[in-house]
Amino acid sequence: MILVTGATGNIGRELVPQLLAKGEGLRVVTRDAAKVAALDPRVERIIGDLRDGATAARAVAGVDAVFLVGIIADASQTADRALIAESARAGVHRIVKISARSTGRGIGQVHLEQEELIRKSGVAWTFLRCGMFMSNTLGWAGTIAAQGAVFSPFGQGKMAMIAPRDIAAVATLALIDARHQGQIYELYGAELLTVAEQVDILSRVLGKLINLMDITPQAAGERMRAAGGSDQLVEGLVALWTMVRDGQAAFCNHEVARLTGRPAQNFEAFCQDHKAAFR
Ligand SMILES: NC(=O)c1ccc[n+]([C@@H]2O[C@H](COP(=O)([O-])OP(=O)(O)OC[C@H]3O[C@@H](n4cnc5c(N)ncnc54)[C@H](OP(=O)(O)O)[C@@H]3O)[C@@H](O)[C@H]2O)c1
């Protein structure tokens, strides 16, 4: 039995069908039953909040492997801490954790601390340190619809975004095959693009003119704070945006192809697959 946390999120939505296709027994946990109503009937559901230790204990009971998405929006990390502790108590064999390269503060630092907690828990682990997700660009839909524009703090910085489907493919391998235990995989896309190049691609796929408006990382941070983002989240993102803007995040690699035997999805294919969500 495999527990998938964040099954209704970007990676989880892709991971559930991939694990089912391998014939794995699955359990998911969500705070909202309606979000999992359409899932395959073979999937066990636990409705609850993982910040509640009793929900975490129920979620891991009888489970062999846990997919830990990382509920980073929860500044105290109560949910992830509870899940790691309960996994150790329940004798879970391995945890596959979504992580990120640490920039020494903000979200990356939180991931690093969580990696350390897992190492100390005694449960075997695989860490998937991911680059930026292509699904972040789905957040452009609102301003594309309202203003025909994308507002970006990345300047001319290049990045190699990764598709959640590819992260899910690597997570599937790590959840079912013990040979990935103790490994840290750095997962980036294979294509380095500026946001201007991304917007051009999306514009072509949607058949619609989209303007790109450059904003400073600080201005983007203020927007996020006004929308309710925590100080920790805003600080981490401003640091990340600045790094990309300064050209310090131009990493790409071929880990997805090496591990899965299939090349990473490129941004154009992602846009084609998600056309409806961008409109
Ligand atoms: N976005 C990036 O570029 C990027 C890059 C590197 C690493 N990461 C990491 O990737 C991870 C996923 O990020 P994401 O933005 O893609 O989020 P996401 O997985 O799309 O959404 C969050 C998921 O967590 C679940 N969740 C939230 N609070 C919960 C709670 N209290 N109890 C139970 N479930 C809860 C939600 O489930 P319900 O709403 O159904 O309850 C939802 O499925 C994070 O750890 C992030 O730091 C992201």
PDBQT file of the ligand as one rigid body, heavy atoms in Angstrom, charges set to zero:
ROOT
HETATM    1  N1  LIG A 301       6.140  24.963  -7.580  1.00  0.00    +0.000 N 
HETATM    2  C1  LIG A 301       7.434  24.835  -7.756  1.00  0.00    +0.000 C 
HETATM    3  O1  LIG A 301       8.033  25.407  -8.686  1.00  0.00    +0.000 OA
HETATM    4  C2  LIG A 301       8.215  23.950  -6.823  1.00  0.00    +0.000 A 
HETATM    5  C3  LIG A 301       9.581  23.704  -7.071  1.00  0.00    +0.000 A 
HETATM    6  C4  LIG A 301      10.291  22.836  -6.205  1.00  0.00    +0.000 A 
HETATM    7  C5  LIG A 301       9.624  22.240  -5.127  1.00  0.00    +0.000 A 
HETATM    8  N2  LIG A 301       8.295  22.545  -4.928  1.00  0.00    +0.000 N 
HETATM    9  C6  LIG A 301       7.605  21.878  -3.803  1.00  0.00    +0.000 C 
HETATM   10  O2  LIG A 301       6.586  21.032  -4.321  1.00  0.00    +0.000 OA
HETATM   11  C7  LIG A 301       5.605  20.804  -3.313  1.00  0.00    +0.000 C 
HETATM   12  C8  LIG A 301       4.204  20.916  -3.920  1.00  0.00    +0.000 C 
HETATM   13  O3  LIG A 301       3.932  22.270  -4.233  1.00  0.00    +0.000 OA
HETATM   14  P1  LIG A 301       2.696  22.666  -5.145  1.00  0.00    +0.000 P 
HETATM   15  O4  LIG A 301       2.688  24.139  -5.191  1.00  0.00    +0.000 OA
HETATM   16  O5  LIG A 301       2.739  21.893  -6.436  1.00  0.00    +0.000 OA
HETATM   17  O6  LIG A 301       1.429  22.244  -4.256  1.00  0.00    +0.000 OA
HETATM   18  P2  LIG A 301       0.300  21.191  -4.587  1.00  0.00    +0.000 P 
HETATM   19  O7  LIG A 301       0.824  19.817  -4.364  1.00  0.00    +0.000 OA
HETATM   20  O8  LIG A 301      -0.302  21.438  -5.924  1.00  0.00    +0.000 OA
HETATM   21  O9  LIG A 301      -0.852  21.528  -3.504  1.00  0.00    +0.000 OA
HETATM   22  C9  LIG A 301      -0.832  21.228  -2.163  1.00  0.00    +0.000 C 
HETATM   23  C10 LIG A 301      -1.429  19.822  -1.841  1.00  0.00    +0.000 C 
HETATM   24  O10 LIG A 301      -1.254  19.614  -0.454  1.00  0.00    +0.000 OA
HETATM   25  C11 LIG A 301      -2.470  19.221   0.141  1.00  0.00    +0.000 C 
HETATM   26  N3  LIG A 301      -2.583  19.827   1.469  1.00  0.00    +0.000 N 
HETATM   27  C12 LIG A 301      -2.312  21.123   1.798  1.00  0.00    +0.000 A 
HETATM   28  N4  LIG A 301      -2.513  21.300   3.128  1.00  0.00    +0.000 NA
HETATM   29  C13 LIG A 301      -2.918  20.099   3.623  1.00  0.00    +0.000 A 
HETATM   30  C14 LIG A 301      -3.271  19.655   4.928  1.00  0.00    +0.000 A 
HETATM   31  N5  LIG A 301      -3.221  20.479   5.978  1.00  0.00    +0.000 N 
HETATM   32  N6  LIG A 301      -3.652  18.352   5.094  1.00  0.00    +0.000 NA
HETATM   33  C15 LIG A 301      -3.684  17.504   4.023  1.00  0.00    +0.000 A 
HETATM   34  N7  LIG A 301      -3.337  17.870   2.749  1.00  0.00    +0.000 NA
HETATM   35  C16 LIG A 301      -2.969  19.155   2.571  1.00  0.00    +0.000 A 
HETATM   36  C17 LIG A 301      -3.577  19.716  -0.757  1.00  0.00    +0.000 C 
HETATM   37  O11 LIG A 301      -4.646  18.798  -0.634  1.00  0.00    +0.000 OA
HETATM   38  P3  LIG A 301      -6.209  19.182  -0.384  1.00  0.00    +0.000 P 
HETATM   39  O12 LIG A 301      -6.392  20.618  -0.796  1.00  0.00    +0.000 OA
HETATM   40  O13 LIG A 301      -6.926  18.221  -1.278  1.00  0.00    +0.000 OA
HETATM   41  O14 LIG A 301      -6.435  18.937   1.056  1.00  0.00    +0.000 OA
HETATM   42  C18 LIG A 301      -2.914  19.688  -2.150  1.00  0.00    +0.000 C 
HETATM   43  O15 LIG A 301      -3.167  18.432  -2.763  1.00  0.00    +0.000 OA
HETATM   44  C19 LIG A 301       5.932  21.794  -2.184  1.00  0.00    +0.000 C 
HETATM   45  O16 LIG A 301       6.645  21.104  -1.189  1.00  0.00    +0.000 OA
HETATM   46  C20 LIG A 301       6.846  22.816  -2.866  1.00  0.00    +0.000 C 
HETATM   47  O17 LIG A 301       7.716  23.488  -1.994  1.00  0.00    +0.000 OA
HETATM   48  C21 LIG A 301       7.595  23.349  -5.739  1.00  0.00    +0.000 A 
ENDROOT
TORSDOF 0
